[in-house]
């Protein structure tokens, strides 16, 4: 059930919200129980093969997993830093990662072994359950924190809602138990509820517009250009086409993920729950280090706290620090997709981070001044755009009849064209072009939106729409002087929100999944 579908917008969300508000007036626990039931309905609505009857298997899978992890967490909380606790923690982590490996990576394992051995493996095809990567990380963090004595005594209903809460279930943010569970257990005043509702609806409308009106239209430029390279007998793009393809996809992914993050945070806020901020103008980053403080913030936090620090972080010298960075980012790439092109993307970012940290150290040692901010933003953007090429090519590897060779060939071709190795041609004539030149130019001009306009979190900042916003805006006054573009509960903003929703509904003829639903 997509956020950008009539079923969700007209039926599921209003029904869930109205009944929740009515129940909350009398009994907070009943309201939370209703939210759990509707979250499970939201998840169970999914049918991986519409041509076959619906199956409850995946709903049973997530409920059983939640039950087992809850009781393991209770055991670990009573056996912190003990040999028995360490053994049970290891078994719990192995079980969670084993389920993730089977459903997400068994196909990659099969293809890789066939390529290495030239043999044929008959591993049954499996369907990746929705959101498995996201809620697996949440449960892993919960178990590790329970072993470290950082969890409170929660009941099973609270834990189940923490894992299955529908706004963040499918594609994040990757929430932490100490962020969500205290909010589940508290009651709020009627005045606070009205603020939550108005803030949530406005933020949800902004995200819906980003996804439906901007991201899906950018896909109409990026997809044909990437497809022209990957097609059987495909051609190399011209230099201008290659940059149009890479920038259009970079912007499509930006608005798709930013839109989903706004919709998730907005939907949760309608129910009085704040989710952590997950996206903060990453294309305004002045370095790769800064980029990963702004892009998929909750994934970066998980990788830092539970992978990078567990490997030793930067405590054992620069060589091991850079090794730990590379390993962490390779695993981050693998988390995004069961393909070698995703691993390549993660490795590229790991290398970029190593170079970035080495440059910072050299600047400090030699007192070299920082690059001017506009130049730093531009160079970072170019590097990030180039890295998105293998990320997008991963779709060719994971396609039904795709292969790593095909995806890597497309990656090599587009990167070569971008940097002039296939010539310096401009746009081809109309007979040879995949998309209109004017469409491509409009698509690439959207970069001005992400560079010059405030993001939705900044627009809503006076009402603190998400957890962690204060830290991101620490260098500026909070809340600071009111700007004309900052949201407030007025009739003008109500009209603007209605316009966003109407514009989104107008584009509903091409409803598509969010890109991060694939991960």
ABEGO torsion letter per residue (X at the ends): XBAABAAAAAAAAAAAAAAAAAAAAABAAAAAAAAAAAAAAAAAABBABAABBBBAAAAAAAAAAAAAAAAAAAAAAABBGBAAAAAAAAAAAAAAAAAAAAAAAAAAAAAAAAAAAGBBBBBBBBBBBBGAAAAAAAAAAAAAAAAAGABBBBBAAAAAAAAABAAAAAAOBBBBAAAAAAAAABBBBAAAAAAAAAAAAAAAAAAAAAAAAAAAAAAAAAAAAAAAAABBGBBBBBAAAAAAAAAAAAAAAAAAAAAAAAAAAAAAAAAGBBBBBABBGAAABABAAAAAAABGAAAAAAAAAAAAAAAGEAAAEAAAAAAAAAAAAAAAAAAABBBAAAAAAAAAAAAAAAAAAAAAAAAAAAGBBBBBAAAAAAAAAAAAAAAAAAAAAAAAAABAABBAAAAAAAAAAAAAAAAGAAEABBBBBAAABABBAAAAAAAAAAAAAAAABBBAAAAAAAAGABBGAAAAAAABBOAEBBBAABBBBBAAAAAAAAAAAAAAAAAAABBBBBAAAAX
